[in-house]
Amino acid sequence: MSSKNVPPEKAAFIRYELENGDDRRKKVALQEIARTYRSGGRFAPDIRNGLEITINGLLSAQQDAKVTRWCLNCIAQMGTRSGSVLSVERLLRQQVGDPEIIAAGVAAAAKLYAGQLDECDALGSVQPEIKILAALQITPPSKLELAGFKIAIDAADDEVLKLALITVGLNRAYENMFHPKHSNAELVRALGQHDNRIVKQYSVWSVIENVGLNINDLGIPFANLENEPANVQAKMLQLGAEKIVDLKERQEIIRKGSYLPTIEAREGLAKGLQSVYYDGLEGVTLDWYDIEGSPRVRELLAQHFARYGSDCLLYGDKALELFEADQTLKKRLYLGAEGTSLFGKLKANDLRDGTLDMFGGDLDPLTARLMEEQKLPALNVLMMCASPKDAGDPLRLDEEARDLKEQIRLVDKPKQDVIVSHAWAVRTDQVQMEVMNNAPDILHFSGHGDTGLLCFEDKNGNVAAVSATAIEGLVKLSDSVECLILNACYSESIATQVKDHVKAMIGCSVAIDDDAAIAFTRAFYRALRHGHQYRRAFDLALNELQLNGMENEAKKYKFVAGNG
């Protein structure tokens, strides 16, 4: 495979996202690096060196699990032994019990040690199947000891099956790896019906990635799309947008996917459109953009319009319109238009508007804009409060709200706006309305709770219990909520139940003291105002409790990393 250099504009965009983005944006940037290398792309040496330093810095900072895993995946593609071996070995020793990170670490070690895994002492306790499958992603089978190695799909654990599917997707599996009488494609189809939703997701992903597989190797009928979990829908829609041959059928799948309720599914569809255009597609996508509620999906659609704006007049007009109307989309539009005649039109607009004057005219507008010191996007918080009359001693919710407002105001040189809206004495018939009206990034409940339920109010101000299933349904149907905070007693079980639909959840394992609840809230949002991610803000909030003599209360708060 011949290599091609990544344009500096794209490299600058990726570097900016790694250094300034939230966890999701960092993960997407890391995924782009890995995909670039797998497809034969390469960064200029100085840029590659800088990216490796940045990636190792992310590993040292102990980001969320997905960011960590994709850092290791990137090192497996473009890392150097001198630059990354210490970080990888440290992670392998720290992450015992996390099979996904261990597998990514093994693949990275295989790259750094050129397949000689015996030289890496940190791999001593890794499960043999995981070690071999992870190493196969980087190392030719001829360099590994495969005698007696086989995968029985009926007996193998889920982590082994996921790794096997990754190996197939990367086209690094040897033939009949699963079974001597069945091709790998046959087993990919079979695993599309697996009970584990992540195994199912990887079965679809392997069809997307492996050029030797096609739509007929998908083990899930598109007729079942709406019955699949959101993560599987996302990959099916990406695959359908890229590979369904019949354009009428493809158009219908794209149309149906654009109306699915979860952001994850629609985002997968928008990703699939990044390399796809045919006459008539704009009949779906332009209308979709106008009703789409998710900023990150709109970014991908805008990039799609720009990429094909030179081929489709309506796309070109839409890209120019968005370029003028929405400053937040300019980076995406430049990225999409790279290498096309539309890029020059966008650049001319920046020149006409005087954007380049502040940079002395020396920098490309995209590169210059990425170098600006920018504030992170605002976080919209909905704090729903309820303290029913018959629920025991009243909670000091007004004090919690007042303290929070004051702490946010006192932050010096804030890096992120945190906009808090309060809904007081919330009744069950108001919950959904408040969420829909406010479209919060963070949904925060302060009040009473018990195992598997939260206590809202009825029309008389008495307890009206809402189940964990109902809370899960509310969050699942929201296009905006990415973090759920339940500052209520015994709420950890609810937080855990919602993890498939959000990025982060916080709950309490047992009863929580009023003073602790107030201190936790102020410290958590103060940390967000300083630009910290959810996990770091949580840790700082726990430290606030510890500093104020509430160590036992700090132990009651639980952080659950989400899959959303």
Buried (B, 14 or more C-beta within 10 A) or exposed (E): EEEEEBBBBBBBBBBBBBEBBBBBBBBBBBBBBBEBBBEEBBBEEEBBEBBBEBBBBBBEEBBBBBBBBBBBBBBBBBBEEEBBBEBBBBBBBEBEEBBBBBBBBBBBBBBBBEBEBEEBEBBEEBBEBBBBBBBBBBBEBEBBEEEEBEBEBEEBEBBBBBBBBBBBBBBBBBEBBBBEEBBBBBBBBBBBEBEBBBBBBBBBBBBBBBEEBEBEBBBBEBEEBEEBBBBBBBBBBBBBBBBBEEEEEBBBBBBBBBEBEBBBBBBBBBBBBBEBBEEEBBEBBBEBBEEBEBBBBBBBBBBBBBBBBBBBEBBBEBBBEBBEEBEEBBBBBBBBBBEBEBBEBBBEBBEEEEBBEEBEEEBBBBBBBBEEEEEBBEBBBBBBBBBBEEBEEEBBBEEBBEBBBEBBEEBEEBBBBBEBEBBEBBBBEBBBEBBEEBEBBBBBBBBBBBEBBBBBBBEEBEBBBBEBEBBBBBBBBBBBBBBBBBBBBBBBBBBBBBBBBBBBBBBBBEEBBBBBBBBBBBBBBBBBBBBBBBBBBBBBBBEBBBEBEBEEBBEBBBBBBBBB
